[in-house]
Amino acid sequence: MFNTIIFPVIYGLVIFLAGMKIMETALGSWAGPLLSSFLRKATSSPLKGMLFSTGITAILQSSTAVTVLTMGLVNAGLLTYERTLGIILGTNIGTCITTELIGLQIGQIALPLLGVSGLAWTFAVIADEYKPFFMRACAHLWRPIQLISLAIAGFALVMLGIRVMQMIGPPLENTGLFGWFIAQAAHNVWWGITAGAVLTALMHSSAAVIGLAIALAASGTLPVGIGIAIVLGANVGTCVTAVIAAIGSTKSGQFVAWTHVVLNLGGALLFMPFIEQLQWLSAALSVDDGAQIARAQTLFNIICSAAALPLCYLPIWRKLRIGK
């Protein structure tokens, strides 16, 4: 139990938090005019921030990655809390691509990314130290390259930490916890939501849990309605990573994390009475039971984000100033 479940969680958590700090420090030191200007343009309004975040999340195939990056930027002082609201909504939409392409996970490239960034940092340090041996025209680039490499390395460590924590999946499944939750969920919607939330919190991957629900529904062993309940719960469980990332963060970073929690939890509770309607809409888009769950995930996130977007334009967010 210790070697297969407890140790990977602790080990992965240490790597995760170390990566967060490295990325945050590097981003703070690299707060140049170009990066600041780009972020201001991309997040100048909640709608632009949402669209930008949707695209980035779709490319990275990880809402966790974008949420953690956003918190790092806030902690580094590159983004204000107000500008993160649209980004948080966009991650929920962009992550739907992950459900559709569940086989692709950015965590698989964590080690290569860490190795490449380490080599780039080493080269930049040597070049900066021995400037006479390199082109003088490039001398001003070595310091930014060092910081960018460190930021990428920190991001890779964050993804690696999540991947290590995900290693508890097979041992956890062998304990019978998966089967027990699914058996209970088949009889009660609340159990479905609980199953999705708890399993996602343990696995640190909503895509894995939703993928399991899709597979069970496709085989006819899980009712679509219960599968949709698991989807709602998975969206709540995925907030655990943001809460972990809030450890040691600034007050602004913590506020971002808890805003993520409130939005996802509120969306799940809001949709609780309408699971049958969501199932009907999903069935209208696909006849396959497994695909219906994927469609439900997409509909849920788009509707919730669209409904919350007008709230992001309230004047109170401009007046809110959160200290460190």
C-alpha positions as a Python dict, from the first residue, in 0.01 Angstrom:
ca = {
    (1, 'M'): (0, 0, 0),
    (2, 'F'): (278, 247, 95),
    (3, 'N'): (503, 174, -204),
    (4, 'T'): (223, 164, -461),
    (5, 'I'): (-16, 437, -341),
    (6, 'I'): (109, 657, -54),
    (7, 'F'): (470, 707, -171),
    (8, 'P'): (382, 799, -533),
    (9, 'V'): (134, 1059, -405),
    (10, 'I'): (392, 1221, -172),
    (11, 'Y'): (674, 1196, -427),
    (12, 'G'): (458, 1337, -705),
    (13, 'L'): (336, 1619, -482),
    (14, 'V'): (695, 1725, -400),
    (15, 'I'): (786, 1730, -772),
    (16, 'F'): (467, 1922, -850),
    (17, 'L'): (528, 2195, -591),
    (18, 'A'): (898, 2225, -686),
    (19, 'G'): (800, 2272, -1050),
    (20, 'M'): (546, 2537, -952),
    (21, 'K'): (807, 2741, -764),
    (22, 'I'): (1069, 2712, -1039),
    (23, 'M'): (819, 2817, -1305),
    (24, 'E'): (685, 3103, -1092),
    (25, 'T'): (1033, 3241, -1018),
    (26, 'A'): (1149, 3216, -1378),
    (27, 'L'): (834, 3382, -1512),
    (28, 'G'): (868, 3663, -1259),
    (29, 'S'): (1228, 3731, -1364),
    (30, 'W'): (1135, 3717, -1732),
    (31, 'A'): (853, 3973, -1709),
    (32, 'G'): (970, 4162, -2014),
    (33, 'P'): (764, 4416, -2213),
    (34, 'L'): (692, 4164, -2491),
    (35, 'L'): (540, 3902, -2259),
    (36, 'S'): (347, 4160, -2058),
    (37, 'S'): (210, 4322, -2375),
    (38, 'F'): (104, 3985, -2520),
    (39, 'L'): (-76, 3885, -2200),
    (40, 'R'): (-254, 4220, -2181),
    (41, 'K'): (-381, 4186, -2537),
    (42, 'A'): (-482, 3819, -2500),
    (43, 'T'): (-674, 3886, -2177),
    (44, 'S'): (-794, 4242, -2235),
    (45, 'S'): (-1153, 4122, -2189),
    (46, 'P'): (-1307, 3807, -2032),
    (47, 'L'): (-1429, 3693, -2377),
    (48, 'K'): (-1081, 3725, -2531),
    (49, 'G'): (-932, 3550, -2229),
    (50, 'M'): (-1183, 3267, -2260),
    (51, 'L'): (-1116, 3219, -2633),
    (52, 'F'): (-740, 3237, -2578),
    (53, 'S'): (-755, 2987, -2293),
    (54, 'T'): (-981, 2752, -2491),
    (55, 'G'): (-727, 2739, -2772),
    (56, 'I'): (-425, 2692, -2544),
    (57, 'T'): (-601, 2419, -2343),
    (58, 'A'): (-700, 2241, -2663),
    (59, 'I'): (-339, 2254, -2786),
    (60, 'L'): (-186, 2138, -2456),
    (61, 'Q'): (-459, 1877, -2400),
    (62, 'S'): (-461, 1965, -2031),
    (63, 'S'): (-683, 2209, -1841),
    (64, 'T'): (-463, 2140, -1537),
    (65, 'A'): (-159, 2269, -1723),
    (66, 'V'): (-330, 2595, -1820),
    (67, 'T'): (-475, 2647, -1470),
    (68, 'V'): (-134, 2594, -1311),
    (69, 'L'): (32, 2824, -1566),
    (70, 'T'): (-229, 3091, -1495),
    (71, 'M'): (-165, 3068, -1122),
    (72, 'G'): (208, 3092, -1186),
    (73, 'L'): (158, 3407, -1395),
    (74, 'V'): (-62, 3559, -1123),
    (75, 'N'): (191, 3471, -853),
    (76, 'A'): (465, 3626, -1067),
    (77, 'G'): (262, 3945, -1099),
    (78, 'L'): (214, 3915, -1477),
    (79, 'L'): (-164, 3885, -1457),
    (80, 'T'): (-424, 4047, -1233),
    (81, 'Y'): (-706, 3840, -1087),
    (82, 'E'): (-960, 4017, -1306),
    (83, 'R'): (-785, 3895, -1623),
    (84, 'T'): (-787, 3532, -1510),
    (85, 'L'): (-1167, 3499, -1503),
    (86, 'G'): (-1202, 3438, -1876),
    (87, 'I'): (-901, 3206, -1874),
    (88, 'I'): (-1060, 2983, -1611),
    (89, 'L'): (-1379, 2956, -1815),
    (90, 'G'): (-1181, 2876, -2130),
    (91, 'T'): (-996, 2586, -1970),
    (92, 'N'): (-1327, 2410, -1910),
    (93, 'I'): (-1418, 2437, -2279),
    (94, 'G'): (-1074, 2350, -2414),
    (95, 'T'): (-1049, 2039, -2198),
    (96, 'C'): (-1335, 1882, -2394),
    (97, 'I'): (-1084, 1808, -2669),
    (98, 'T'): (-900, 1595, -2414),
    (99, 'T'): (-1210, 1383, -2368),
    (100, 'E'): (-1247, 1340, -2743),
    (101, 'L'): (-879, 1258, -2789),
    (102, 'I'): (-831, 1075, -2464),
    (103, 'G'): (-531, 882, -2582),
    (104, 'L'): (-315, 1197, -2606),
    (105, 'Q'): (-174, 1323, -2276),
    (106, 'I'): (81, 1599, -2242),
    (107, 'G'): (234, 1425, -1939),
    (108, 'Q'): (395, 1177, -2177),
    (109, 'I'): (640, 1442, -2298),
    (110, 'A'): (730, 1570, -1949),
    (111, 'L'): (1069, 1395, -1932),
    (112, 'P'): (1180, 1486, -2288),
    (113, 'L'): (1067, 1845, -2225),
    (114, 'L'): (1263, 1853, -1899),
    (115, 'G'): (1573, 1717, -2074),
    (116, 'V'): (1557, 1964, -2362),
    (117, 'S'): (1498, 2261, -2132),
    (118, 'G'): (1788, 2147, -1910),
    (119, 'L'): (2024, 2132, -2208),
    (120, 'A'): (1906, 2474, -2330),
    (121, 'W'): (1964, 2625, -1984),
    (122, 'T'): (2312, 2469, -1959),
    (123, 'F'): (2410, 2597, -2303),
    (124, 'A'): (2280, 2946, -2222),
    (125, 'V'): (2471, 2957, -1890),
    (126, 'I'): (2798, 2853, -2059),
    (127, 'A'): (2744, 3101, -2343),
    (128, 'D'): (2671, 3382, -2096),
    (129, 'E'): (2982, 3299, -1895),
    (130, 'Y'): (3221, 3274, -2189),
    (131, 'K'): (3092, 3550, -2416),
    (132, 'P'): (3417, 3592, -2612),
    (133, 'F'): (3375, 3244, -2756),
    (134, 'F'): (3028, 3316, -2892),
    (135, 'M'): (2881, 3579, -3117),
    (136, 'R'): (2872, 3909, -2931),
    (137, 'A'): (2555, 4006, -3117),
    (138, 'C'): (2367, 3734, -2927),
    (139, 'A'): (2502, 3824, -2584),
    (140, 'H'): (2176, 3989, -2477),
    (141, 'L'): (1979, 3669, -2549),
    (142, 'W'): (2150, 3428, -2310),
    (143, 'R'): (1983, 3556, -1992),
    (144, 'P'): (1626, 3540, -2134),
    (145, 'I'): (1699, 3192, -2274),
    (146, 'Q'): (1808, 3078, -1928),
    (147, 'L'): (1485, 3204, -1770),
    (148, 'I'): (1263, 3063, -2046),
    (149, 'S'): (1437, 2727, -2012),
    (150, 'L'): (1381, 2730, -1636),
    (151, 'A'): (1013, 2817, -1681),
    (152, 'I'): (970, 2528, -1927),
    (153, 'A'): (1158, 2296, -1692),
    (154, 'G'): (929, 2397, -1405),
    (155, 'F'): (625, 2331, -1622),
    (156, 'A'): (767, 1990, -1717),
    (157, 'L'): (818, 1909, -1348),
    (158, 'V'): (454, 2003, -1277),
    (159, 'M'): (337, 1762, -1549),
    (160, 'L'): (583, 1497, -1428),
    (161, 'G'): (452, 1529, -1073),
    (162, 'I'): (96, 1475, -1194),
    (163, 'R'): (212, 1175, -1398),
    (164, 'V'): (381, 1023, -1092),
    (165, 'M'): (63, 1070, -887),
    (166, 'Q'): (-134, 903, -1165),
    (167, 'M'): (75, 588, -1111),
    (168, 'I'): (-156, 495, -823),
    (169, 'G'): (-428, 414, -1077),
    (170, 'P'): (-361, 39, -1136),
    (171, 'P'): (-291, -40, -766),
    (172, 'L'): (-601, 156, -670),
    (173, 'E'): (-805, -37, -924),
    (174, 'N'): (-673, -365, -778),
    (175, 'T'): (-810, -266, -438),
    (176, 'G'): (-1159, -283, -586),
    (177, 'L'): (-1232, 86, -519),
    (178, 'F'): (-1312, 156, -885),
    (179, 'G'): (-1553, -134, -912),
    (180, 'W'): (-1718, -49, -580),
    (181, 'F'): (-1780, 314, -677),
    (182, 'I'): (-1917, 219, -1019),
    (183, 'A'): (-2149, -42, -864),
    (184, 'Q'): (-2286, 216, -619),
    (185, 'A'): (-2314, 483, -890),
    (186, 'A'): (-2532, 256, -1103),
    (187, 'H'): (-2807, 287, -840),
    (188, 'N'): (-2786, 654, -739),
    (189, 'V'): (-2695, 976, -923),
    (190, 'W'): (-2525, 1121, -616),
    (191, 'W'): (-2295, 820, -608),
    (192, 'G'): (-2212, 889, -971),
    (193, 'I'): (-2107, 1246, -893),
    (194, 'T'): (-1915, 1129, -586),
    (195, 'A'): (-1743, 857, -789),
    (196, 'G'): (-1635, 1107, -1055),
    (197, 'A'): (-1510, 1360, -800),
    (198, 'V'): (-1323, 1117, -575),
    (199, 'L'): (-1163, 911, -851),
    (200, 'T'): (-1054, 1225, -1040),
    (201, 'A'): (-907, 1372, -720),
    (202, 'L'): (-709, 1052, -664),
    (203, 'M'): (-600, 1009, -1026),
    (204, 'H'): (-541, 1382, -1096),
    (205, 'S'): (-694, 1321, -1438),
    (206, 'S'): (-1056, 1385, -1526),
    (207, 'A'): (-985, 1248, -1876),
    (208, 'A'): (-894, 906, -1732),
    (209, 'V'): (-1209, 885, -1521),
    (210, 'I'): (-1437, 1009, -1800),
    (211, 'G'): (-1262, 770, -2038),
    (212, 'L'): (-1345, 483, -1802),
    (213, 'A'): (-1709, 593, -1793),
    (214, 'I'): (-1716, 614, -2175),
    (215, 'A'): (-1572, 264, -2206),
    (216, 'L'): (-1822, 117, -1957),
    (217, 'A'): (-2115, 294, -2126),
    (218, 'A'): (-2000, 175, -2470),
    (219, 'S'): (-1994, -184, -2343),
    (220, 'G'): (-2346, -145, -2203),
    (221, 'T'): (-2247, -195, -1838),
    (222, 'L'): (-2304, 167, -1729),
    (223, 'P'): (-2623, 369, -1792),
    (224, 'V'): (-2557, 692, -1982),
    (225, 'G'): (-2730, 898, -1711),
    (226, 'I'): (-2492, 766, -1445),
    (227, 'G'): (-2201, 824, -1683),
    (228, 'I'): (-2306, 1189, -1718),
    (229, 'A'): (-2323, 1216, -1338),
    (230, 'I'): (-1965, 1086, -1326),
    (231, 'V'): (-1871, 1359, -1576),
    (232, 'L'): (-2016, 1626, -1346),
    (233, 'G'): (-1824, 1484, -1053),
    (234, 'A'): (-1502, 1464, -1254),
    (235, 'N'): (-1524, 1837, -1324),
    (236, 'V'): (-1537, 1894, -947),
    (237, 'G'): (-1256, 1648, -872),
    (238, 'T'): (-1019, 1811, -1120),
    (239, 'C'): (-1015, 2122, -898),
    (240, 'V'): (-801, 1936, -645),
    (241, 'T'): (-488, 2002, -851),
    (242, 'A'): (-558, 2377, -845),
    (243, 'V'): (-609, 2363, -468),
    (244, 'I'): (-275, 2180, -430),
    (245, 'A'): (-110, 2444, -649),
    (246, 'A'): (-250, 2711, -416),
    (247, 'I'): (-24, 2585, -136),
    (248, 'G'): (236, 2854, -84),
    (249, 'S'): (83, 3076, -353),
    (250, 'T'): (12, 3445, -317),
    (251, 'K'): (-337, 3554, -214),
    (252, 'S'): (-413, 3629, -580),
    (253, 'G'): (-305, 3279, -681),
    (254, 'Q'): (-518, 3125, -408),
    (255, 'F'): (-813, 3334, -521),
    (256, 'V'): (-772, 3200, -875),
    (257, 'A'): (-767, 2843, -745),
    (258, 'W'): (-1081, 2887, -536),
    (259, 'T'): (-1259, 3066, -819),
    (260, 'H'): (-1190, 2755, -1029),
    (261, 'V'): (-1342, 2542, -752),
    (262, 'V'): (-1652, 2760, -715),
    (263, 'L'): (-1721, 2769, -1089),
    (264, 'N'): (-1685, 2393, -1137),
    (265, 'L'): (-1874, 2301, -821),
    (266, 'G'): (-2149, 2553, -900),
    (267, 'G'): (-2182, 2417, -1254),
    (268, 'A'): (-2215, 2059, -1129),
    (269, 'L'): (-2482, 2153, -874),
    (270, 'L'): (-2666, 2362, -1133),
    (271, 'F'): (-2684, 2067, -1375),
    (272, 'M'): (-2780, 1810, -1113),
    (273, 'P'): (-3157, 1843, -1173),
    (274, 'F'): (-3110, 1846, -1551),
    (275, 'I'): (-2913, 1528, -1612),
    (276, 'E'): (-3204, 1376, -1805),
    (277, 'Q'): (-3227, 1683, -2031),
    (278, 'L'): (-2850, 1677, -2084),
    (279, 'Q'): (-2876, 1309, -2172),
    (280, 'W'): (-3152, 1387, -2423),
    (281, 'L'): (-2939, 1652, -2592),
    (282, 'S'): (-2640, 1418, -2603),
    (283, 'A'): (-2853, 1143, -2755),
    (284, 'A'): (-2966, 1388, -3024),
    (285, 'L'): (-2601, 1438, -3120),
    (286, 'S'): (-2491, 1075, -3112),
    (287, 'V'): (-2648, 729, -3104),
    (288, 'D'): (-2346, 564, -2938),
    (289, 'D'): (-2371, 546, -2558),
    (290, 'G'): (-2001, 618, -2504),
    (291, 'A'): (-2002, 912, -2744),
    (292, 'Q'): (-2307, 1053, -2566),
    (293, 'I'): (-2103, 1092, -2248),
    (294, 'A'): (-1832, 1278, -2440),
    (295, 'R'): (-2097, 1505, -2594),
    (296, 'A'): (-2245, 1565, -2248),
    (297, 'Q'): (-1903, 1674, -2122),
    (298, 'T'): (-1873, 1923, -2409),
    (299, 'L'): (-2227, 2059, -2367),
    (300, 'F'): (-2188, 2091, -1991),
    (301, 'N'): (-1864, 2291, -2012),
    (302, 'I'): (-1976, 2517, -2297),
    (303, 'I'): (-2311, 2598, -2134),
    (304, 'C'): (-2156, 2662, -1790),
    (305, 'S'): (-1880, 2884, -1929),
    (306, 'A'): (-2123, 3080, -2150),
    (307, 'A'): (-2357, 3131, -1854),
    (308, 'A'): (-2076, 3251, -1626),
    (309, 'L'): (-1910, 3479, -1884),
    (310, 'P'): (-2145, 3779, -1828),
    (311, 'L'): (-2057, 3770, -1456),
    (312, 'C'): (-1693, 3830, -1545),
    (313, 'Y'): (-1787, 4177, -1674),
    (314, 'L'): (-1921, 4297, -1337),
    (315, 'P'): (-1748, 4619, -1220),
    (316, 'I'): (-1663, 4462, -884),
    (317, 'W'): (-1372, 4265, -1038),
    (318, 'R'): (-1203, 4585, -1157),
    (319, 'K'): (-1224, 4731, -808),
    (320, 'L'): (-1101, 4412, -641),
    (321, 'R'): (-734, 4428, -550),
    (322, 'I'): (-583, 4125, -381),
    (323, 'G'): (-249, 4163, -213),
    (324, 'K'): (30, 3911, -185),
}
